[in-house]
Amino acid sequence: MSFRVEYTDVNTFKKMNRKPDFNNVLKVLKKEMPNRPTLFEPFINPEVIEVLADEETLKSNGGYNYQRAAIGAYKNAGYDYCSVQASSFKFRSGDAHSKNTISLNDAPLITDRESFEKYVWNNPEDYDYSWLDRLGKELPDGMKFIVKGPSGVLENVIKIVGYDNLCFMLADEPDLASEIFDQVGSRLLKYYEIAVQYDSVGAAVVNDDWGFNTQTMLSPASIKELVVPWHKKIVSAVHSAGKPAVLHSCGNLTGVWDDIIDNIGFDGKHSYEDKIEPVEQAYERLYPRIAVMGGIDMDYICRQTPEEVYNRSKEMLKRAEGRGGYALGSGNSIPDYVPIPNYLAMISAAVFE
């Protein structure tokens, strides 16, 4: 089927009434062919959610009502699940300034042993997860939640310590750095252990950026020593609940791919960039070792025409025909600056066959 202008109209999607079936996501993560083309997008900006959601779910403000709107938005767009954070748990961090970019060095709270001893750690078991039950009753038949985290092990350490400070600390005070990673990792493990016990949760996304465009943020040796063990425990906890786990990590991960797949045991990997490795090449390299989730480059989605975005998305789905292990989505996320018609053109390649 060729591109049509109506594929860029949100009302076309709202009238579609595609029946969710989370088994399609499970088949993708088992490196199998789903029953139909399947979408995957763990991070959609609230402004985009608002465009896709039904009016009645947007009448009230607040986290619970926003998540009700997100359920409707994900369904209207043709997804088999809705992305959700399991509770409001997060780590205390400084007030970093941000405009068009965010500093990785701003407002660190731990810089030495003394500040480490004074830091107050939030504990995940002190937060309310019950909305996973309450919201679960709002899910359409066949739909599940995919739980995401309050960022990951490395990201949270960097938020608390600062990137430059962490690099110095690894050289000057490696024992302190290790203790900080353990404090963060153990709490994220508990967060996921709690979240995946809920029947409404079908899978987990562990979101933790590990790389820049050219290399990992820390040396592969440091990531293997400090980050990988905690991810392995988290994935083991998710698997023990009978559910799959997806790694979302930006950047060039050369040097740690074997750890992601063989050591940690992630079922799927999300986040790809054309300037690092186009998803088409990544799929040929990674399949069938791990499911490839998303991958249509964000810059491409923003800059190209809706028809070009549609055609590339359709070709990517065709590439995976007969093999499986692929779900269509962006290379990173859908922020507010992504043109809505271009985003809709991408997902229409899976929804309108």
N, C-alpha and C positions, 0 to 999 in steps of 0.2 A: 504494500500500500504506500502511495506517495504522500508527500507533505500536503496538508490542507491548512488554510488560514484559520479555520475554526479551532484547530488544535492549540492555538495561542489564546483562546477565550476561556476564562475560568468558568463561565456558565456552562460550557460544554462538558467540563468535568463534573460539575455539581449535578448535572442531569444524567450522568453516566450510570450511577448505581452499580459499580463493580463490586462483586461479593468478595470480601477478604477471605483469605485462606492461608494461615500461618505455615501450613505444611510446605508451601512453596519456598518460604525462607529457609526452612529446615532442610529441604532438598538441596538448595544452593549450598548451604554450609556443609552438607555431606559430599560436596563436589559432584552432585547429580543434576540431571535436567529437571527443572521445575515443571509443573503442569502447564504453565504459561509464563511468558516473560514477567520477571519479578523486579520490583523496585527496592532500593535501599538508600536511605538518607537519614543519618542519626541526628543531624543538626540543621534545623530550619528556623530562620529568624522569625521572631514573633510577628513582625509586620507582614511577612509572607503567610504565616499561619492565619492571620486575620483575613487576608484576601481569600484564602481557601475555605475558611470555616463557615458554618451555617450561622445565620443572624441570631438565632435564639441562644446560641452558646456564647455570644459576645456581649450580652446585655449586662453582665455583672463583672466587676473587676476581682482580682485576687488569684492566687496561685491555683486553687482548685478549679475555678471556673475557666482560667486560661487553659488548664490541661484538658478540660472537657472540650474546649474549642479545638485544641490540638488533635484530639481523637477524631473529631469530625473532619478536620482539615486533612489529616493523613488518609482517612477513608475516601474523602471526595477526590483526592489526588490519585487514588488507586493503589495505595500501599496495603500490605497485609498485616501491618503492625503500627504501633505508635511509639515514638521515642519518649522516654520519661526519665527524670531523675527520681530516685527512690525516696529521698527525704531531703530536707534542707541542710543536711550535714555538709560542712566544708571546713577547711583549715583557716585559722586566723592569719591574715597577711596584711602588709602595710598598704597605705593609700597611694598606690602607684598612679602617676599621671598618664593620661593617654589622650591622643588626638587621632591622627591618621595611623599612628603606630603605637605600640606598647613597649615600654622599656623593660628589659629583663633584669635590670639592675636597681630599679627604683624602690625605695622604702623597705629594705630588708629588715626583718625582725630578729633574726639570729645571725650574728657575725662572729661570735667567739663562744667559749665555754660558759662564760658568765651569762650572756644573753640566752643561751640554750637552757640553762638551769632556770631562768626566769620565765621562759615562754610557757604559755598556758595552752595545753593541747585539748581541742574539742574531741569528744568521743562519740563515734557513730551510734552506739547503743543508746545514747541519751536523746535521740531524735525520733520523730513519729514517722513510721512507714505505713500506717494503716490506710492511707489514701490509695495504696496499691490494691487493697480490697474494695474500697468504696468506688474508686474509679474503674476497677475491673468490671463492676456491674454495668458500667456505661459503655463498655466495649461492644461493638457489633459482633454478632456470631462469626466465629472463625478468626477473629483478630486477637493479638496478644500485645503486651508491652515488651519493648526492648529497653532494658535499664542501662543508662549511662552513668558515669561517675562525675564527681565534682573535680574534674581533671584527674591526672594520674600521678604515679609515684615521682617521676622526674620533674614533671611540671610543677607539682606542689612544693617539692624541695627548692626549686628555683624561685618560686614565688616567695617562699619564706626566707631564703638565704640570699638570693640575688645570683645571677649567672656568673659574673666576674668573681664575686666572693666565693662561690662554690668551687670554681677552678683553682683559686689559691688555697682554699681549705683542703682540697684533695691532695695537694702537694705538701702543705704545711701541717695540717691536723687531720690526717686521714681517719683516725679513730672517731673524731667528732663527726666528720661527714658521714661515716658509716652509721653512727647512732641516730643521726637525723633521718637518714633513709629508712632505718628500721622503725622509727616512730611513725613516719608517714605510711610506709608500706603495711604495717600491722593494722593501722586504722582503716585503710582502704580495703584490706582483706576482710575485716569485720563488716564493713559497709556492704560488700557484695555477698558475703555469707548470709546476711539478714535479707537482702533484697531478693535473691534467687529462690527463697523458700516460698514466695507467694505464687499461687496458681496462675495469677494473671500475667506473670512474667514468663516470657518464652525464651529469652536469650539475654546476653549482656554484651555491651560495648565497653571496653576498657580504653578510655581516651587519654593518651599520653604522648605528646610530641617528643620524638627522640632526635630529630635531625634538622640540619640546615639544607640548603640546596645542594651542597657539595659533599657533606659528610655528616656523621653523627655529632650531636652537641657535646658529648663527652667521648673519650676514646672508646672503641668497641670493648677494650678490656675493662674499663670502668663500668660500662653498661652491663656487661656480663656479670661483674662482681656485685654491683649495688642495686641494679634495677631488675634484671632478669629473674633473680630468685623470688622476688615478691610477685611479679607477674605470673610466674609459674604456680605459686600458691593460690593466687586469685583464680586463675583458669582451672586449677584442680578443684577449687570450691564450687565453681560454676558447673563443671562437668559432674561433680558428685551429686548435684541437684538434677542431673539428667538434661542439662541445657547447654547449648553451644556458646562460645565466646569469640568476639571479634575484636581485633586490635585496630583502633584508629590512631595512626601516628603519621605525622607529616615528616617530610625531609628524606634525605638520601640515607638509607639504612644499610648500605654496603658494609659488610662485616658482621652483621647481626641477623641476617635472614635465616640462617640455619637455627639460631636460637629461637626466633619467632615461631618457626614451623615445627622443628624437631624437639627442641628442648622444652619450651613453654607449652607448645601444643595448641596454639590458637587455631580455630576452625576457619576464620576468615580474616582478611586484611583490608582495611579501608584507608583511603587517602593516597592519591597519585597526582603527579604534576608532569606535564609534557616536557618541561625543561630538565626534569630528572630522568624520567622514564615514562613515555606514553603508556596508557593503560593497555593498548593493543599489544605492545611488546611485553609488558608485565604479565599479561594473561598467558602468553605463549611460554614465558619463562617459568611461571609459578604453577600453572595447572598441570597435573591434578594434585599437587602437594598441598595447596591451600586455596580456599575460595577467594575470588577477586571481587570486591564489593565496590560499586561505583566506578569512578575513574575518569569521567568526562571532565577535562580540565576546566577549572573555574574561569581562568582568563579567556579560554576559548568560548565558554558559555556567554560571557559578558560581551565579547567583541564581535562574534560572528553573527550572521543572520539567523533567525529562527529555523529557516529551512536547512541551513548548513549544520546547525546543532542537531536537528532531527535526523538528518542523513547520517551523521557520524554515529549517533546513538543507535540507529537502526543497524548500521554495519557492525557495530560492536556486538549487538545481540545476535546477528547472523554468524559472527565469528565463533560464538559459544554454542551454536546449534549443534545438537548431536553429542556434545561433550558435557555441558553444564558447568556448575561451579562459578556462575557469574550472575550478579544482580546489577541492574542499571542504576546509576546515580552520578552525582557530581564527584569531582576529584577530592573535594574537601567538605563543603557545606553550602547552604543557600543563605547567604547574608542579605541584608536589605538592599544592597546595591546591584544585585543580580537582576537583570530585566525580567519581569514576570513572564512576558511572552516567550523569552528564550528558555526559561526554566520549564514552562509548560510544554514547549516544543520537545525538550529532552524527554520528559516523562511520557509524553504521548506516543513515543516510539515503542514503549512497552504496553501502554494501555489500549491503544487503538490498533488492532492487528488487521 
